[in-house]
Amino acid sequence: MKANVRACVAYVAGSLISGKSHYGNSHHVSLTIQGNTFTGYDHGNSQHFSGTVNAGSISLYDYETGSHFNYSV
């Protein structure tokens, strides 16, 4: 997953879970939210991702890179 898409997904997931909204650019990403966790699929790179949101902190696991990425909103 490209870094800009990963950051956008983390922001959108964090915003949706925390009740904020955002209108981003047109990159097709499937996103499922359950409680404070999310999973999804980046159709641009054909890769899965998952993560958690805790207050303003988002942890995203990118299956393409096999790495965790941390963001805050």
C-alpha positions as CSV (number, residue, x, y, z in Angstrom):
1,M,0.0,0.0,0.0
2,K,1.4,3.4,-0.9
3,A,2.2,5.7,2.0
4,N,-0.3,8.3,1.1
5,V,-3.1,5.8,0.7
6,R,-2.1,4.2,4.1
7,A,-2.2,7.6,5.8
8,C,-5.6,8.4,4.2
9,V,-7.1,5.0,5.3
10,A,-5.9,5.6,8.9
11,Y,-7.3,9.1,8.9
12,V,-10.7,8.0,7.5
13,A,-11.0,5.0,9.9
14,G,-10.0,7.2,12.8
15,S,-12.5,9.8,11.7
16,L,-15.4,7.4,11.2
17,I,-14.8,5.6,14.5
18,S,-14.5,8.9,16.4
19,G,-17.4,10.5,14.6
20,K,-15.5,13.0,12.4
21,S,-15.9,13.1,8.6
22,H,-13.7,13.6,5.6
23,Y,-14.2,13.7,1.8
24,G,-11.0,12.4,0.2
25,N,-9.8,11.8,-3.3
26,S,-11.1,8.9,-5.5
27,H,-9.0,5.9,-4.6
28,H,-11.2,2.7,-4.2
29,V,-10.7,1.2,-0.8
30,S,-13.1,-1.2,1.0
31,L,-13.3,-0.6,4.7
32,T,-15.2,-2.5,7.4
33,I,-15.4,-1.0,10.9
34,Q,-16.4,-3.0,14.0
35,G,-16.1,-1.2,17.3
36,N,-12.6,0.4,17.4
37,T,-11.1,-2.0,14.9
38,F,-11.1,-1.9,11.1
39,T,-10.2,-4.1,8.2
40,G,-10.1,-3.4,4.5
41,Y,-8.7,-4.0,1.0
42,D,-6.8,-1.5,-1.1
43,H,-8.0,-2.2,-4.7
44,G,-5.2,0.0,-6.1
45,N,-2.5,-2.4,-4.8
46,S,-4.7,-5.5,-4.3
47,Q,-3.6,-5.7,-0.6
48,H,-5.4,-6.1,2.7
49,F,-4.9,-3.9,5.8
50,S,-6.3,-3.9,9.4
51,G,-6.0,-1.7,12.4
52,T,-7.3,-0.2,15.6
53,V,-8.3,3.2,16.8
54,N,-7.7,4.3,20.4
55,A,-8.8,7.9,21.1
56,G,-6.8,9.9,18.6
57,S,-4.2,7.2,17.9
58,I,-4.5,4.9,14.9
59,S,-2.4,1.7,14.4
60,L,-2.6,0.3,10.8
61,Y,-1.1,-3.0,9.7
62,D,-0.2,-3.1,6.0
63,Y,-0.1,-6.7,4.7
64,E,1.8,-5.6,1.6
65,T,4.8,-4.4,3.6
66,G,4.3,-6.6,6.7
67,S,4.6,-3.5,8.9
68,H,2.6,-1.5,11.5
69,F,2.2,2.2,11.0
70,N,1.0,4.6,13.8
71,Y,-0.8,7.9,13.2
72,S,-2.6,10.4,15.3
73,V,-5.6,12.7,14.5
